[in-house]
Each structure stands twice: as structure tokens, then as C-alpha cells.
């Protein structure tokens, strides 16, 4: 951390001290929308608020401070926020609650204009680059009674030392880089998260070593394009492959995940690390988006259908026990029936273990929003259902392969659906339900898979 960044964190620590004298047992509620990067940001927001003295509640109606951490990747996330603001207004009137909005949506000027005009009861708006300034923003609001708008358009700095309150004591999210340089035509992320900035390797390793000492078993390395990470040479870490090898050497960490990589940056050295390092998860996320080379070019994805399939084959040849997950966008502008059939063809060929499916929606400010040949909503939904049918058929077949096998499972906790059972995940991210007592929570155990049930596997302790 450079001198200016250190000074900025010290300034925020002073505001935390001032707020401690004001906030006495008040309660906060936080709603996170969007990706794992947003989840990690929310952990930092929670860390700052609990350092101040706020206590977290699970029901918005109990809160004195309401925080919505927003996402603008898809239209339904925006709709969700506006719907939730109606609820928040009622709580504000009842509890005199403070309403704070942050996240990617707040980096868009048209959103800020709409909020100022139609939702004037929102007290604090801060962006992705000013998250660390929440204590200062909160203090200014409380003291001056004036609404706070703290959003900057320039790329933010990387601030270390922000308090963090993690949602799990077994699994941790660790951001290794921020921003994106790819400018896929459908995506707003480079405009709201800024250009790529990598954290220093020493800061990343120190964080993970600290997590290991606290008893964490599993970590997930995060970035908009995680495999374009750039190191400065600390411990000879210059790229993502070097960082993975270094993380693999940390005692106590048993499972290493990373999301999201870009297929164009999935280099041979990264594949070799996955082959050599058994701690690395055996499910790899390879976001396809479309199986049509024509559509991929319109998306500015920088690879073809054939290149993607060849990459998957090369990885599978070097790491035979690996499986893949992917993202698919249905109904991108100009997508013909032939283009969609290309997508189905890749799904059949690669045989993904998990597929995250999305119907294309326009994002204001992206090139795709201005493209001609926007697809009719009825056609989008019809194609989505056909994709869903194929994916579920493959999922059922893939699940059968696990029956009779013995898997190493990190037991995460009590099942949400049955309090008498525990749940965990395989190294390929399959949910496993098993009968065991709570003393096994947080431990890695051997489990024999006895049956499959579409969205989960049933296991027995070995």
C-alpha cells in the first residue's frame, strides 16, 4: 500500500472512531445483488459497519441502516432494486432508517439521475471506487443531515486494510484484481468497474495465510478476468499461473477455486498448474456465451467456436479429472436459428457439468444495445427453454457418474431443507447431502455417493 492509500485508510479509521461514539447498538441490513465480487464487497461493507458498532440483522424491517449493493449486469437485478426501494421507504418512515445504495448500478449516470428524481429519500449513494469511504459518507450524513453522493468516474485505487466480516468461517472470497479491459459488447462492467488493476501478490498471500491460520479450508480467487492477473515479481510471481502455485503452497488451505477466467487468457502455464496442483478445484469455469463464431465476433469475445472446443479438449487431455461450467447468453442481437444450434452443439460436445443460462437484455451504454436485429422476446424465451431442456438432460446423465464413487467433501453446514442433514460440495462443486452430526462441519471427510437427485447428490460417510 502506498503512502496516499495508507493515509486514506487512516482517515476512514478516524471516522470509524467518531461514529463509534454515535452509533450504539444500532442495526444494519445488507442486500447483495450480483456476482461474487459484489459478495466480497458486501463483506467489506459489513466489516466497516460492525467496526463502527452496527449489528447485522436478517430482516430489513428491524434495521436502522439499509444497504443495497447493486448489480447492473442484467435487467432483472435493476428491477429488483427498484422494487426493494419501496420496502425500504416504509422502513425508513417507521425506524427513521438510513438508506444507502452502492455497487455497479451507482456508476451509471442515468441511474443516479433517476434515483435523485424519483427516489429522493435515498440518503447515501457511493460507487465501486469509493466503497472504502463509507465511514466518512455515513458520518457526513449524520452530522450535516445532507444527502451524500460519492461516485467518481476515474478508476479507483486498491485499498488494503479495509475491515471485513466474512459470511463463512470455512470458505473465503479473496479478490486478486479489479476491473476489466475486454469490452465485450454486451457487458457494462468495464464502464462501472474500470480498467484492470491487480493487487500486490504479497498482500494476497498475506491475506490467504491469515485465513489459513484462522481455520479456513477453501478460498476462491476473484476477478472480472482472473487469469489476466499481473504480478510485480514478488517471490517470482509475474502472472496468474505463478500466483496459483504460490497459493497452492500455503499450509491449511485445501481447496482453491477461481472465477471468472476468460477463455482467450487460459494459457498453457495455467493448465499445467491445474494439472500439478491437486488443491485446485476440478471444476473450471469457461464462459462460452455463444457457440456461434459469428455471434462471438459481434460480442468481441476474441475466440471462435472451434478455438473454444479445442481449448476444452486440451485442458481435458492434460487434466482428465476436470469438468467444466459455463455461461450462455440466449438471444444476442443477430442470433439466428443456425447460431443458436451452434450453441447447442458446443453444449453437447463439451458436456458441461454446470451451465448458467441468461436471456440477453440491453444494457444502456453498451454497443450491443444499439445493434440492429434485436431478437423478439418470444423467440428468446423459446430458445432458452430448449437450452434448459438439453442442460437438464446432461445434468441427469452426469450425476449418474458419481454414484458409487468416494468423494472428499468439505462439510459446510446444516441443510437449508432438512435440519437433520448436513451439506457439502465435491471438488467439482456438486452439492452433497449426508447424514452426520454437526461435529463434522468445517472438516473434509470421505463420502460415498449413493444416489442422485438432479440438483444434489446423496452421500454416506465412509
PyMOL commands that set and color helices and strands:
alter all, ss='L'
color gray80, all
select helices_A, chain A and resi 3-20+36-52+60-62+75-95+104-107+109-118+131-144+189-193+201-213+226-228+234-236+240-248+263-265+268-276+293-299+305-318+337-350+367-370+377-400+438-440
alter helices_A, ss='H'
color red, helices_A
select strands_A, chain A and resi 27-32+55-56+65-70+98-103+124-126+148-150+171-175+177-178+197-198+218-222+255-259+283-285+323-330+354-359+406-414+422-425+431-434+444-452+457-461
alter strands_A, ss='S'
color yellow, strands_A
deselect
rebuild
show_as cartoon
